[in-house]
Structure formats: structure tokens, C-alpha cells
């Protein structure tokens, strides 16, 4: 590596890890800065601002950001090394961060190519968690009627569900052991509220996956998910042992009660 670009390339690698960990679409650009780049040239600053803005939008939308903060500048490599070590070290929350990832769609309804490898990783994680109840939520941008967006987001959720199940089956797992409930949430949970530009709309066309018992959805989105889960009670009762199903119903009732009291 060009020694004059060590700091720059290290920052790009960290930005890429932060972006991947939080479901942010980001492709590092080649640095054309002449001389030693300290990561503060206009191109690097632009990339930093983009990542920080995306993280801010996710926080405002109620999403959990996986990295406490993004390095904004670099005067020494020691702080970077510390951040990189923290990001690469195995932690108990690593599985949850995989579940919190989002999978983005093009306007034509195709999943973005860069999401394929992440779905393989997600499938491997889910394969280790039979008997858990996962929600796959589909989302749209606000353009279109509510009825249309509910159907479209449902299709996106079902598409991701089918991708995961097909991979599990191909790998020899019994897909009856895995409970993935697809739910269309239309544009009730936008990453970018009041989106105006096409880039902002792209951030809203997505699917996300999470454990039902850990979700923190509110309002209309929470009601839709709770209703969809209730529709699947017969399947859940069939696939879960009686004790576990009864425990799950208690969780469901608590979430329904909590939403009704708001």
C-alpha cells in the first residue's frame, strides 16, 4: 500500500465496516488526493459526512446503531487501531447486529447485488436458532397508495423469507424447524421520514429481520406485526412445544397490551 494513503485506506476500511454493520449502502471511492492524505481531504470528508448522516437518520428512525460513533478525523493511528479492534472483536451482540441489518431493493423490486453475501451470513445465523420466531418486515418508499404499498412491502418480505428458506433447505436443514413470518409495513417505518430525493427513497425501500420478542416497533407498524403474528398462531402452536408456545403467547399479549395503552 502507498504509505501516503495508509491513514486514508484505514479510514475507508472502518467506514465500510460501519456501513455494513448498519445496512448502509457505501462503496469507498479511490482517493485521488496528491501527497499524504490524512483522511481529511474533500473526498474523504464527503464520505465521512455521508456515513454520519445515514447513522443519524437511523437513530432518528429508532434503529439501533451498532457503532457508538464514527471517527471524524485522524491525527494518529492509535485511536483508529482501537476502534478497528473493537469492531472486529467477537461480542455477544454480534448475532443481534446481523439480525438488525437491512436489505435494500431497487425501484424495480430487485434486491441489490451487494446484499446477497449478507443474506448467506444471515441464513447461517438463523440455522443456529431453530424454534425462534423471526419477523421479516418489508418496507416501501411513500410513493403509492397505502393499499399498494402494503402489498408491495409484503412481497418484499416474502421474497427475503423465501431466499432464506431455500438456502436452509439446500443446506439440508428441515425448514419446518424455522419460523419466519413475513410482514408488509408499507411506509409506516421509514429510515428517512419525508424523503424527497431518490437517494432518500432508496433508503426506505428495504426489508429488515428481527426476533419478535425483541422488537421495539410502535404505532401502526406494531399493530400490523402483532396482528400478523396472531394470524400465524396455528402454525406456531404446531411447530412450538406447548410450553414454549404458551410462553410466546404471553410475550405477544404483553406487546399488544403495551401498544393499546399508548
C-alpha positions, 0 to 999 in steps of 0.5 A: 500500500502507498504509505501516503494513503495508509491513514486514508485506506484505514479510514475507508476500511472502518467506514465500510465496516460501519456501513455494513454493520448498519445496512448502509449502502457505501462503496469507498471511492479511490482517493485521488488526493496528491501527497499524504492524505490524512483522511481529511481531504474533500473526498474523504470528508464527503464520505465521512459526512455521508456515513454520519448522516445515514447513522443519524437518520437511523437513530432518528428512525429508532434503529439501533446503531451498532457503532457508538460513533464514527471517527471524524478525523485522524491525527494518529493511528492509535485511536483508529487501531482501537476502534478497528479492534473493537469492531472486529472483536467477537461480542455477544451482540454480534448475532443481534447486529446481523439480525438488525441489518437491512436489505435494500431493493431497487425501484424495480423490486430487485434486491441489490447485488451487494446484499446477497453475501449478507443474506448467506451470513444471515441464513447461517445465523438463523440455522443456529436458532431453530424454534425462534420466531423471526419477523421479516418486515418489508418496507416501501418508499411513500410513493403509492397508495397505502393499499399498494404499498402494503402489498408491495412491502409484503412481497418484499418480505416474502421474497427475503423469507423465501431466499432464506428458506431455500438456502436452509433447505439446500443446506439440508436443514428441515425448514419446518424447524424455522419460523419466519413470518413475513410482514408488509409495513408499507411506509409506516417505518421509514429510515428517512421520514419525508424523503424527497430525493431518490437517494432518500427513497432508496433508503426506505425501500428495504426489508429488515429481520428481527426476533419478535420478542425483541422488537421495539416497533410502535404505532401502526407498524406494531399493530400490523406485526402483532396482528400478523403474528396472531394470524400465524398462531396455528402454525406456531402452536404446531411447530412450538412445544406447548410450553414454549408456545404458551410462553410466546403467547404471553410475550405477544399479549404483553406487546399488544397490551403495551401498544393499546395503552399508548 
